[in-house]
């Protein structure tokens, strides 16, 4: 009743506070050591800390949108009916990767933050730089940052994992559509089912435009900015930012990789299903119940439409395929490898 609603409201305010607490991180650094960071470092910190509140806002919109209620919820119910109440879940290897990286990132962040604040000889220690801000509010603010960090990790993780589940729901529909072709069926009914599936995937592409900018665009921008920052100020990055930021950026890269792989799976599965259906028609494993006099024309029209009806999952004007994922991975590896070698030589 009233107490539950009050608790939910207070918890919502607390989650919002946790999400936005680290966004002005560059400002905190200026309070701790005025003039230590330039505009590019401040921009990097702002970008890397902005993903959590943006992901949370997008999730709030998505889960209350007409798209979720009219497209996703029916697919969830269909999948529950087919699988006896079960829903598709994230693959075990993704869960293990996320759990491992999340624990590592959290531990590194807490250790680094405690070292930066409490170590007596570190340039950012509290004793040397407290004259610029009241000590108690700043102390509470800095102490709250590491303990609210899991909430900031959670929203981007949920964003890409929800997309992965939605991708599995679309793939399950494709498999059902393929299974419906076995034996003798109405060509008109199958065509209507195909149109519905394609329409739902196109609606998904439109709904996830901003989601892809948050879950894929911001991590890519963060990686690029970290590379530029390393080139501009190698000593500064190694001393202050490499320890927490590189691990956090790695976490973001894994999130974007899962999102891209899930989208590429939709493209790949759609192509495989359509080719398999054409093969079934040619092998007479799938036949239509309509007028036999026009059967040849109907088969030709249906197979032609299958070949051209859906190019693949396309978001923000970009067709996401396995080849694109491989190319992006190669670019990332070729970019990061020289920096890793340089860092190892430096140390």
For each residue, the residues with C-beta under 8 A, 3 or more apart:
1: 4 5
2: 5 6
3: 6 7
4: 1 7 8
5: 1 2 8 9
6: 2 3 9 10
7: 3 4 10 11
8: 4 5 11 12
9: 5 6 12 13
10: 6 7 13 14
11: 7 8 14 15
12: 8 9 15 16
13: 9 10 16 17
14: 10 11 17 18
15: 11 12 18 19 56 151
16: 12 13 19 20 53 56
17: 13 14 20 21 148
18: 14 15 21 148 151 152
19: 15 16 52 53 56 151 152 155
20: 16 17 23 53
21: 17 18 141 144 145 148 152
22: 25 49 52 145 148 149 152
23: 20 46 49 50 53
24: 27 28 46
25: 22 28 29 45 46 49
26: 29 30 37 41 42 43 45 46
27: 24 30 31
28: 24 25 31 32 141 142 145
29: 25 26 32 33 36 37 41 42 45 124
30: 26 27 33 34 35 36 37 42
31: 27 28 34 129 132 133 138
32: 28 29 36 124 129
33: 29 30 36 37 123 124 129
34: 30 31 129 132
35: 30
36: 29 30 32 33 123
37: 26 29 30 33 41 42 45
38: 41 42 233
39: 42 43
40: 43 44 225 228 229 232
41: 26 29 37 38 44 45 229 233 236 241
42: 26 29 30 37 38 39 45 46
43: 26 39 40 46 47 225
44: 40 41 47 48 222 225 226 229 241 245
45: 25 26 29 37 41 42 48 49
46: 23 24 25 26 42 43 49 50
47: 43 44 50 51 218 221 222 225
48: 44 45 51 218 222 225 245 248 249 252
49: 22 23 25 45 46 52 152
50: 23 46 47 53 54 218
51: 47 48 54 55 156 214 218 219 222 252
52: 19 22 49 55 56 151 152 153 155 156
53: 16 19 20 23 50 56 57 155
54: 50 51 57 58 214 218
55: 51 52 58 59 155 156 158 159 214 215
56: 15 16 19 52 53 59 60 155
57: 53 54 60 61
58: 54 55 61 62 159 210 211 214
59: 55 56 62 63 155 158 159 162
60: 56 57 63 64
61: 57 58 64 65
62: 58 59 65 67 68 162 207 211
63: 59 60 68
64: 60 61 68
65: 61 62 68 69 207
66: 69 70
67: 62 70 71 72 203 204 207
68: 62 63 64 65 71 72 73
69: 65 66 72 73
70: 66 67 73 74
71: 67 68 74 75 200 203 204
72: 67 68 69 75 76 166 169
73: 68 69 70 76 77
74: 70 71 77 78
75: 71 72 78 79 166 169 170 172 173 200
76: 72 73 79 80 87 169
77: 73 74 80 81
78: 74 75 81 82 172 173 176
79: 75 76 82 83 86 87 88 169 172
80: 76 77 83 84 85 86 87
81: 77 78
82: 78 79 172 176
83: 79 80 86 87
84: 80
85: 80
86: 79 80 83
87: 76 79 80 83 165
88: 79 165 168 169 172
89: 165
90: 94 95 161 164 165
91: 94 95
92: 95 96
93: 96 97
94: 90 91 97 98 161 164 258
95: 90 91 92 98 99
96: 92 93 99 100
97: 93 94 100 101 254
98: 94 95 101 102 157 161 254
99: 95 96 102 103
100: 96 97 103 104
101: 97 98 104 105 247 250 251 254
102: 98 99 105 106 150 153 157 251
103: 99 100 106 107
104: 100 101 107 108 247
105: 101 102 108 109 153 247 248 250 251
106: 102 103 109 110 149 150 153
107: 103 104 110 111
108: 104 105 111 112 243 244 247
109: 105 106 112 113 146 149 244 247 248
110: 106 107 113 114 146 149
111: 107 108 114 115
112: 108 109 115 116 243 244
113: 109 110 116 117 142 145 146 244
114: 110 111 117 118 119 146
115: 111 112 118 119 122
116: 112 113 119 122 124 125
117: 113 114 124 125 126 142
118: 114 115 125 126
119: 114 115 116 122 125
120: 125 127
121: 125
122: 115 116 119 125
123: 33 36 128
124: 29 32 33 116 117 129
125: 116 117 118 119 120 121 122 128 129
126: 117 118 129 130 135 139 142
127: 120 130
128: 123 125
129: 31 32 33 34 124 125 126 132
130: 126 127 133 135 138
131:
132: 31 34 129
133: 31 130 137 138
134: 137 138
135: 126 130 138 139
136: 139 140
137: 133 134 140 141
138: 31 130 133 134 135 141 142
139: 126 135 136 142 143
140: 136 137 143 144
141: 21 28 137 138 144 145
142: 28 113 117 126 138 139 145
143: 139 140 146 147
144: 21 140 141 147 148
145: 21 22 28 113 141 142 148 149
146: 109 110 113 114 143 149
147: 143 144
148: 17 18 21 22 144 145 151 152
149: 22 106 109 110 145 146 152 153
150: 102 106 153 154
151: 15 18 19 52 148 154 155
152: 18 19 21 22 49 52 148 149 155
153: 52 102 105 106 149 150 156 157 251
154: 150 151 157 158
155: 19 52 53 55 56 59 151 152 158 159
156: 51 52 55 153 159 160 214 215 252 255
157: 98 102 153 154 160 161 255
158: 55 59 154 155 161 162
159: 55 58 59 155 156 162 163 211 214 215 255 259
160: 156 157 163 164 215 255 256 258 259 262
161: 90 94 98 157 158 164 165 258
162: 59 62 158 159 165 166
163: 159 160 166 167 208 211 215 259 262 263
164: 90 94 160 161 167 168 258 259 262
165: 87 88 89 90 161 162 168 169
166: 72 75 162 163 169 170 204
167: 163 164 170 171 262 263 265 266
168: 88 164 165 171 172 262
169: 72 75 76 79 88 165 166 172 173
170: 75 166 167 173 174 197 200 201 204 266
171: 167 168 174 175 265 266 269
172: 75 78 79 82 88 168 169 175 176
173: 75 78 169 170 176 177 197 200
174: 170 171 177 178 197 269 270 273
175: 171 172 178 179 269 273
176: 78 82 172 173 179 180
177: 173 174 180 181 190 193 194 197 273
178: 174 175 181 273 276 277
179: 175 176 182
180: 176 177 185 190 193
181: 177 178 185 190 277 280 281 285 286
182: 179 280 285 286
183: 286 287
184: 287 288 289
185: 180 181 189 190 286 287 288 289
186: 189 190 288 289 290
187: 190 191 288 289 290 298 302
188: 191 192 290
189: 185 186 192 193
190: 177 180 181 185 186 187 193 194 288 302
191: 187 188 194 195 302 305
192: 188 189 195 196
193: 177 180 189 190 196 197
194: 177 190 191 197 198 305 306 309
195: 191 192 198 199
196: 192 193 199 200
197: 170 173 174 177 193 194 200 201
198: 194 195 201 202 309 310
199: 195 196 202 203
200: 71 75 170 173 196 197 203 204
201: 170 197 198 204 205 266 270 310 313
202: 198 199 205 206
203: 67 71 199 200 206 207
204: 67 71 166 170 200 201 207 208 313
205: 201 202 208 209 313 314 315
206: 202 203 209
207: 62 65 67 203 204 211
208: 163 204 205 211 212 315
209: 205 206 212 213 315 316
210: 58 213 214
211: 58 62 159 163 207 208 214 215
212: 208 209 215 216 217 259 315 316
213: 209 210 216 217 218 316
214: 51 54 55 58 156 159 210 211 217 218
215: 55 156 159 160 163 211 212 218 219 255 256 259
216: 212 213 219 220 256 259 260
217: 212 213 214 220 221
218: 47 48 50 51 54 213 214 215 221 222 252
219: 51 215 216 222 223 249 252 253 255 256
220: 216 217 223 224 256
221: 47 217 218 224 225
222: 44 47 48 51 218 219 225 226 249 252
223: 219 220 226 227 249 252 253 332 335 336
224: 220 221 227 228
225: 40 43 44 47 48 221 222 228 229
226: 44 222 223 229 230 237 241 245 246 249
227: 223 224 230 231 335 336 339
228: 40 224 225 231 232
229: 40 41 44 225 226 232 233 236 237 241
230: 226 227 233 234 237 242 339 343
231: 227 228 234
232: 40 228 229
233: 38 41 229 230 236 237
234: 230 231 237 238 342 346
235: 238 239
236: 41 229 233 239 240 241
237: 226 229 230 233 234 240 241 242
238: 234 235 242 343 346 347
239: 235 236 242
240: 236 237
241: 41 44 226 229 236 237 244 245 246
242: 230 237 238 239 245 246 343
243: 108 112 246 247
244: 108 109 112 113 241 247 248
245: 44 48 226 241 242 248 249
246: 226 241 242 243 249 250
247: 101 104 105 108 109 243 244 250 251
248: 48 105 109 244 245 251 252
249: 48 219 222 223 226 245 246 252 253
250: 101 105 246 247 253 254
251: 101 102 105 153 247 248 254 255
252: 48 51 156 218 219 222 223 248 249 255 256
253: 219 223 249 250 256 257 332
254: 97 98 101 250 251 257 258
255: 156 157 159 160 215 219 251 252 258 259
256: 160 215 216 219 220 252 253 259 260
257: 253 254 260 261 325 329
258: 94 160 161 164 254 255 261 262
259: 159 160 163 164 212 215 216 255 256 262 263
260: 216 256 257 263 264 320 324 325 328
261: 257 258 264 265 325
262: 160 163 164 167 168 258 259 265 266
263: 163 167 259 260 266 267 313 315 320
264: 260 261 267 268 313 320 321 322 324 325
265: 167 171 261 262 268 269
266: 167 170 171 201 262 263 269 270 312 313 320
267: 263 264 270 271 311 312 313 319 320 321 322
268: 264 265 271 272 321 322
269: 171 174 175 265 266 272 273
270: 174 201 266 267 273 274 310 312 313
271: 267 268 274 275 312
272: 268 269 275 276
273: 174 175 177 178 269 270 276 277
274: 270 271 277 278 306 307 309 310
275: 271 272 278 279
276: 178 272 273 279 280
277: 178 181 273 274 280 281 286 306
278: 274 275 281 282 303 306 307
279: 275 276 282 283
280: 181 182 276 277 283 285 286
281: 181 277 278 284 285 286 287 299 302 303
282: 278 279
283: 279 280
284: 281 287
285: 181 182 280 281
286: 181 182 183 185 277 280 281
287: 183 184 185 281 284
288: 184 185 186 187 190 295 298 299 302
289: 184 185 186 187
290: 186 187 188 294 295 298
291: 294 295
292: 295
293:
294: 290 291 297 298
295: 288 290 291 292 298 299
296: 299 300
297: 294 300 301
298: 187 288 290 294 295 301 302
299: 281 288 295 296 302 303
300: 296 297 303 304
301: 297 298 304 305
302: 187 190 191 281 288 298 299 305 306
303: 278 281 299 300 306 307
304: 300 301 307 308
305: 191 194 301 302 308 309
306: 194 274 277 278 302 303 309
307: 274 278 303 304
308: 304 305
309: 194 198 274 305 306
310: 198 201 270 274
311: 267 314 319
312: 266 267 270 271 319 320 321
313: 201 204 205 263 264 266 267 270 319 320
314: 205 311 317 318 319 320
315: 205 208 209 212 263 318 320
316: 209 212 213
317: 314
318: 314 315 324
319: 267 311 312 313 314 324
320: 260 263 264 266 267 312 313 314 315 324 325
321: 264 267 268 312 324 325
322: 264 267 268 325 326
323: 326 327
324: 260 264 318 319 320 321 327 328
325: 257 260 261 264 320 321 322 328 329
326: 322 323 329 330
327: 323 324 330 331
328: 260 324 325 331 332
329: 257 325 326 332 333
330: 326 327 333 334
331: 327 328 334 335
332: 223 253 328 329 335 336
333: 329 330 336 337
334: 330 331 337 338
335: 223 227 331 332 338 339
336: 223 227 332 333 339 340
337: 333 334 340 341
338: 334 335 341 342
339: 227 230 335 336 342 343
340: 336 337 343 344
341: 337 338 344 345
342: 234 338 339 345 346
343: 230 238 242 339 340 346 347
344: 340 341 347
345: 341 342
346: 234 238 342 343
347: 238 343 344
